[in-house]
Amino acid sequence: MERLTGKVAVVTGASKGMGRHFVAALVEAGVRVACLARPSDALSSLAGEFGDAVLALPCDVTDSAAVDAAIARTAEHFGRIDVVVANAAVYHPFAFESGSDEIIRSHVDINILGVSWLIRASIPHLRATKGQIVAISSESVRMPFPMLALYAATKAAVETLLGGLRDELRSDDIRVTVLRSGSVKGGSGGAAWSQETVAAFYKKIVETGHASMTGEAATPESMAKALLSVIGLPADIGVDLIEVRAAQSGLPEGAKKVAE
């Protein structure tokens, strides 16, 4: 996309899963990308894969000072910031009555506060470039999944936050978009789930009908194209909310075994 060539984006949760696909698509479109994620080999490997087009920055998005420093470093390194993609999130099913303090706090700290710290730090830079904020949300806001009730609640909070910021920042020519994502193949969210959690979650969403509602998961490459479409629009129009869901009927991979 010619319109994106030379722009600078910040992507949180950039080292794996959907975030890494966002980085790949942005770089291919000519965007330079600051990749924020917790320290890992996966984060370090981004530079080897994408070269000077990326800046890998170890950053815990729950730490406001760390986010401030990462945004300042991005502006110093690339000279500008045009787009921030608030992608980092924790996605972990659990029965709410047995949810630990740790898992509940992590959802709030990462999914809400992490987005807040990123946007707050980025606004001065986006004002200078008349840039754009994109926050990744979930179809579960519209139909909250069992065992993901808190996750859905945090995404709903982010959507409300962006709704207010859309009007607050409109006079600064900063566009604000929610990209509400459906199920995507190959996500990294389930890597830390126990087998017991996996079995309980997929059994429950087959039972409630959520599995068939979400359909056959889309490819991450397709979801990344949706992101490019949103940020590649002319500056005089903006997308408030785009919901991109699986077009094909079916079940997510984990639910197929339960339904057999």
C-alpha positions as CSV (number, residue, x, y, z in Angstrom):
1,M,0.0,0.0,0.0
2,E,1.6,3.2,-1.2
3,R,-0.3,5.2,1.4
4,L,1.5,3.4,4.2
5,T,5.1,3.5,2.9
6,G,7.4,5.4,5.3
7,K,4.9,5.4,8.2
8,V,5.8,4.3,11.7
9,A,3.7,1.9,13.8
10,V,3.8,0.6,17.3
11,V,2.4,-2.9,17.9
12,T,2.1,-4.3,21.4
13,G,2.1,-8.1,21.9
14,A,4.3,-8.1,18.8
15,S,6.4,-11.2,19.4
16,K,3.9,-13.9,18.7
17,G,0.4,-14.8,17.6
18,M,-1.6,-12.2,15.8
19,G,0.8,-9.5,16.8
20,R,3.6,-11.0,14.9
21,H,1.4,-11.3,11.8
22,F,0.5,-7.7,12.2
23,V,4.2,-6.8,12.2
24,A,4.8,-8.9,9.1
25,A,1.9,-7.3,7.2
26,L,2.9,-3.8,8.2
27,V,6.6,-4.3,7.2
28,E,5.5,-5.7,3.8
29,A,3.4,-2.6,3.3
30,G,6.4,-0.4,3.8
31,V,5.8,0.5,7.5
32,R,8.6,0.6,10.1
33,V,7.4,-1.0,13.3
34,A,8.3,-0.7,16.9
35,C,7.6,-4.2,18.4
36,L,6.7,-4.1,22.1
37,A,6.5,-7.4,24.1
38,R,7.9,-9.0,27.2
39,P,11.5,-10.1,26.8
40,S,11.8,-13.5,24.9
41,D,13.6,-15.2,22.2
42,A,10.6,-14.6,20.0
43,L,10.9,-10.9,20.4
44,S,14.7,-10.9,19.8
45,S,14.1,-12.9,16.6
46,L,12.0,-10.1,15.0
47,A,15.1,-8.1,14.1
48,G,16.6,-11.2,12.4
49,E,13.4,-11.7,10.4
50,F,12.6,-8.1,9.4
51,G,15.9,-6.3,9.7
52,D,16.0,-2.5,10.1
53,A,12.3,-2.2,9.5
54,V,11.6,-3.2,13.1
55,L,12.8,-2.1,16.5
56,A,12.3,-4.8,19.1
57,L,11.6,-3.2,22.5
58,P,11.3,-5.4,25.6
59,C,8.3,-3.9,27.4
60,D,5.8,-5.0,30.0
61,V,2.6,-3.0,29.1
62,T,1.4,-3.1,32.7
63,D,4.3,-0.9,33.7
64,S,3.4,2.7,32.7
65,A,7.0,3.9,33.0
66,A,8.2,1.1,30.7
67,V,5.5,2.0,28.1
68,D,6.5,5.7,28.3
69,A,10.1,4.8,27.8
70,A,9.3,2.5,24.8
71,I,7.2,5.2,23.1
72,A,10.0,7.8,23.6
73,R,12.6,5.3,22.2
74,T,10.4,4.7,19.2
75,A,10.0,8.4,18.4
76,E,13.8,8.9,18.9
77,H,14.7,5.9,16.7
78,F,12.2,6.4,13.8
79,G,11.6,10.1,14.1
80,R,7.8,9.9,14.3
81,I,4.8,7.7,15.2
82,D,1.8,7.4,12.9
83,V,-0.1,4.4,14.2
84,V,-0.4,2.6,17.5
85,V,-1.9,-0.9,17.6
86,A,-3.0,-2.0,21.1
87,N,-2.9,-5.7,20.5
88,A,-1.4,-7.1,23.7
89,A,-3.9,-9.0,25.8
90,V,-4.3,-12.0,28.1
91,Y,-6.9,-14.5,27.0
92,H,-7.3,-17.3,29.5
93,P,-10.6,-19.1,30.2
94,F,-11.5,-19.9,33.8
95,A,-14.6,-20.6,35.9
96,F,-15.1,-17.2,37.5
97,E,-15.9,-18.6,41.0
98,S,-12.4,-20.2,41.1
99,G,-10.6,-17.3,39.4
100,S,-7.4,-16.4,41.4
101,D,-6.5,-12.9,42.3
102,E,-3.6,-13.2,39.9
103,I,-5.6,-14.2,36.8
104,I,-8.2,-11.5,37.5
105,R,-5.7,-8.8,38.0
106,S,-3.7,-9.8,35.0
107,H,-6.8,-9.3,32.7
108,V,-7.4,-5.8,34.1
109,D,-3.7,-4.9,34.1
110,I,-2.9,-6.0,30.6
111,N,-6.2,-5.7,28.7
112,I,-7.3,-2.3,30.1
113,L,-4.4,-0.6,31.8
114,G,-1.9,-1.7,29.2
115,V,-4.0,-0.1,26.5
116,S,-4.4,3.0,28.5
117,W,-0.7,3.5,29.1
118,L,0.1,3.0,25.4
119,I,-2.5,5.5,24.2
120,R,-1.7,8.1,26.8
121,A,2.0,8.0,25.9
122,S,1.4,8.1,22.2
123,I,-1.1,11.0,21.9
124,P,1.5,13.8,21.7
125,H,3.3,11.9,18.8
126,L,0.0,11.1,17.0
127,R,-1.1,14.7,17.3
128,A,2.1,15.7,15.4
129,T,1.5,13.2,12.6
130,K,-2.3,13.3,12.6
131,G,-2.1,9.6,13.3
132,Q,-4.3,6.7,14.3
133,I,-5.1,4.5,17.3
134,V,-6.3,1.0,16.7
135,A,-7.3,-1.3,19.6
136,I,-7.9,-5.0,19.0
137,S,-11.2,-6.1,20.5
138,S,-13.1,-9.4,20.4
139,E,-16.4,-10.7,19.1
140,S,-17.0,-11.9,22.6
141,V,-18.0,-8.3,23.5
142,R,-21.2,-8.9,21.4
143,M,-21.8,-12.4,22.7
144,P,-19.7,-13.0,25.9
145,F,-18.3,-16.5,26.0
146,P,-18.6,-18.6,29.2
147,M,-15.3,-18.9,31.0
148,L,-14.2,-15.8,29.2
149,A,-16.6,-13.4,31.0
150,L,-13.8,-11.2,32.4
151,Y,-11.9,-11.1,29.1
152,A,-15.1,-10.0,27.3
153,A,-15.6,-7.3,30.0
154,T,-12.1,-5.9,29.6
155,K,-12.6,-5.7,25.8
156,A,-15.9,-4.0,26.3
157,A,-14.1,-1.5,28.5
158,V,-11.5,-0.8,25.8
159,E,-14.3,-0.2,23.3
160,T,-15.9,2.3,25.6
161,L,-12.6,4.0,26.3
162,L,-12.0,4.4,22.5
163,G,-15.5,5.6,22.0
164,G,-14.8,8.5,24.4
165,L,-11.3,9.2,23.0
166,R,-12.7,9.3,19.4
167,D,-14.5,12.5,20.2
168,E,-11.8,13.8,22.6
169,L,-9.1,13.5,19.9
170,R,-11.1,14.3,16.8
171,S,-10.1,18.0,16.9
172,D,-6.5,16.9,16.9
173,D,-7.1,14.9,13.7
174,I,-6.3,11.6,15.5
175,R,-8.4,8.8,14.2
176,V,-9.6,6.1,16.7
177,T,-10.6,2.6,15.6
178,V,-11.7,-0.6,17.3
179,L,-10.9,-3.7,15.3
180,R,-13.2,-6.4,16.7
181,S,-11.7,-9.7,15.8
182,G,-13.4,-13.1,15.5
183,S,-11.6,-16.4,16.0
184,V,-8.2,-16.7,14.3
185,K,-6.2,-19.8,13.6
186,G,-2.8,-20.4,15.2
187,G,-3.2,-17.9,18.1
188,S,-0.8,-18.1,21.0
189,G,-3.4,-17.4,23.7
190,G,-3.9,-21.1,24.5
191,A,-0.2,-22.0,24.9
192,A,-0.3,-21.7,28.7
193,W,-3.7,-23.4,29.1
194,S,-3.7,-26.7,31.0
195,Q,-5.4,-29.7,29.3
196,E,-8.1,-29.6,31.9
197,T,-8.8,-25.9,31.1
198,V,-8.9,-26.6,27.3
199,A,-11.3,-29.5,27.8
200,A,-13.6,-27.6,30.1
201,F,-13.7,-24.5,27.9
202,Y,-14.4,-26.2,24.6
203,K,-17.0,-28.5,26.2
204,K,-18.8,-25.4,27.6
205,I,-18.8,-23.4,24.4
206,V,-20.1,-26.3,22.4
207,E,-22.8,-26.8,25.0
208,T,-23.8,-23.1,24.9
209,G,-23.6,-22.7,21.1
210,H,-20.8,-20.2,21.2
211,A,-18.5,-22.6,19.2
212,S,-20.9,-22.7,16.2
213,M,-21.5,-18.9,16.5
214,T,-17.8,-18.2,16.1
215,G,-17.4,-20.5,13.1
216,E,-14.4,-21.9,11.3
217,A,-11.4,-19.7,12.5
218,A,-10.1,-17.2,10.0
219,T,-6.4,-17.1,9.0
220,P,-4.1,-14.6,10.8
221,E,-3.0,-13.3,7.4
222,S,-6.6,-12.3,6.6
223,M,-7.0,-10.5,9.9
224,A,-3.7,-8.6,9.2
225,K,-5.1,-7.5,5.9
226,A,-8.1,-6.1,7.7
227,L,-5.8,-4.0,9.9
228,L,-4.0,-2.7,6.8
229,S,-7.3,-1.8,5.2
230,V,-8.3,0.3,8.2
231,I,-5.0,2.2,8.5
232,G,-4.6,2.6,4.8
233,L,-7.8,4.7,4.3
234,P,-7.6,8.3,3.3
235,A,-7.1,10.7,6.3
236,D,-10.5,12.4,5.8
237,I,-12.4,9.2,6.8
238,G,-12.1,7.0,9.8
239,V,-13.5,3.6,10.9
240,D,-15.1,3.8,14.4
241,L,-15.6,0.0,14.7
242,I,-14.9,-2.8,12.3
243,E,-15.9,-6.4,13.2
244,V,-14.1,-9.0,11.2
245,R,-15.3,-12.5,11.9
246,A,-15.0,-15.9,10.3
247,A,-17.1,-16.0,7.1
248,Q,-17.3,-19.9,7.0
249,S,-19.5,-21.9,9.3
250,G,-17.9,-24.6,11.4
251,L,-16.2,-24.9,14.7
252,P,-12.8,-23.7,16.2
253,E,-10.2,-26.5,16.1
254,G,-10.5,-27.2,19.9
255,A,-14.2,-27.6,19.8
256,K,-14.3,-30.1,16.9
257,K,-13.1,-33.0,19.1
258,V,-15.8,-32.2,21.7
259,A,-18.6,-32.1,19.0
260,E,-17.6,-35.4,17.4
